[in-house]
Every structure is written in structure tokens, then in C-alpha cells.
Amino acid sequence: MKRNGRLSVAVLGAGLIGIDLAAKVTRSRVLDCRLVVARAADTPGLRHATAMGLPTATDGIRSLLAADEPLDMVFDATNAMAHAEHAELLGPSGTTLIDLTPSRVGHMVVPTVNGAEAAGHRDINMVSCGGQASIPLLHGITRRHRVDQVEVVTTAASPSVGRGTRLNLDEYVETTQDAVRDFTGVKDVKAILNISPARPPATFRVAMSMLGQDLTQESVRAVAEEAADQVREYAAGFRVTACVAEGERAFVAVEVASSGDRIPRYAGNLDVINSAALRVAELCAAARGHSAVPTAVPTAVSTAVSTAGTETS
């Protein structure tokens, strides 16, 4: 299934996440987008994929099962309720499934924390947008400080929260909480998702509040900035906007602006998880001997972007 030395990839789901992923894959030196799959022929995302010159199909997971040969990787950009079935059906093929839903079925991966583990798993879960934005910082802070309690409050603009995420709100919260616990060792964790109706739409942001011991401004900020630098290697719009720490309390906030192909600038929630998923796919490819310079992060944002069908993750 390798063409020009690249690994074959399909995107399952043709919403805004799926089509932005497909566009990102087309720029990869080690991945080859062979198929974009939806469940209906009139999906706007499929029309965009066709305009990009990509093959499309309209029979959902059955389109992948009917392929002449198994694909190397499939990005699942559908919903948490469907992912378990997708993983079961694709399992015998040996395809690596990268899950962008909050299903928590597969092995959770955050590129800057445990990206090296990704190649050892066939079902990789990307947690959630809030998890991808918060865990790199929380992991670093809890490695250097005792932290007993964490609260993660994610705020996403309403136009960036699609139907799939609205159906998966409970799964989003539970998966984000579980991931923060697993990556930090902190048992007392609470995750909250706010959907903001503000106009103009608010840029995606994540606020992290911590209770612990000996939390100092200098140390917490240093860790936060170091972690942000690492995330910016694949998500250029990631930045720390606030950091306050003293004694038992610390507060850190990050903002993520999108630089994606079809994603509005405010929808950093979509861009951060898509960029993380692409980085994980390329790490898996590198582990299989397909090394290349990591995909460049776009520096320009298209101004001709429609927000119809936008979704968070």
C-alpha cells in the first residue's frame, strides 16, 4: 500500500475536522491520503475533498472494509459511540487507527509526553482538544511539584462545536479527566467544557487551576513555557496567556489560534487535536522507517473559510 515511499492513509469522517486532516496529510512527506470517507454523497466536506483532488467514498466504514488492500493508517473523525465498532472491524486488517473522538477505547497519546509509545499500538486515542492543550503543561508541572488537585476549564466558540461533540459531551469530560489523571498521577481532577455563544467567536482557550505545595511563579512559568514551545513545533498558534503561582495555588491559561486550511482562526480546538494527530501519524511512520522532516505548520490563515459544519473534539 506504499506509493512513492509513503504510508497509505484514509480519513473517516468528512466534517471540518476530517477535511482539515486530509489537507494536512497532503502536505506530509511520509503520508499519502488515499481516501476521504463520509456516509452521505451530499456532504460539503466530500465536495471540498474532491476539489483537492482526493478520492472519496460514501459508505462509511464499509468503504474501508471493501478496499482491495488494507490501509496503513485511518484517522477516525466520526464520534465516540461509533469508534468502538470501527476499531473492532478494522482490527484484523492491521491498520493503525488514530481516534480523534473522546472514546477512550485506544491507547491515549499526547505527542510531547508519550509520542514515542504511539508506534507500539494499533488503536491510538487523541484524548480531546482540551486534553491536548492542557496535558503537556500539567505533565511538566506535576513532574516538578506536588499537585493534589487539578481543574481544567475549556472554552470553545459555539460555531466550532459540531453535532458530534454535542452528542459526546459526557464522553469529552470523562475522557479528559481520565487522561489528566493518567498523565499527571493526580487523582482529584475535574474537567469542564464551556461552549461560548460570544460574537465575534472567542478564540479557543484552556484554563488550568491547581492546588498543591511549593508552587512558585518562576518554576511554574518556566515549565509552562517550555511545554508550549514543544507544542508549537506542530501547533503554531499555541501560547501561554496567563501564569500565576504562589504557595499552594497555581493558575495557567493557554490560548490556541488555528492556522489550519479550512478552520477559522478562533477554532484552535480543532487545529490543536488535528495537528497532534498528524504528528502522531508521522511518529508512527518514522518508527516504520519512513523518516522525514515533520510537516511544516502553516503560517497563513485562509480568509475564505466557511464555518458550516464546524466541530470540536
Protein Blocks (a to p, Z undefined) as FASTA:
>chain_A
ZZehiacdddedjbfklmmmmmmmmmpckbccfbdcdfbfklmklmmmmmnopacdfelj
mlmmmpmbdcfbdcdfbbfklmmmmmmmmmmnopacddfbfkllmccddfklmmmmmmmp
cbdcehiaklmmmmmmmmmmmmmpccfbdcddddddfklmcfklmmmmmmmmmmmmmmmm
mmnopabdcddddddfbdcddddddddddddehiafklmmmmmmmmmmmmmmmmmkbccf
bdcdehjbccdddddddfbfklcfklmmlmmmmmmmmmmmmmmmmmnopacddddddfbd
cfbbcfehiacZZ
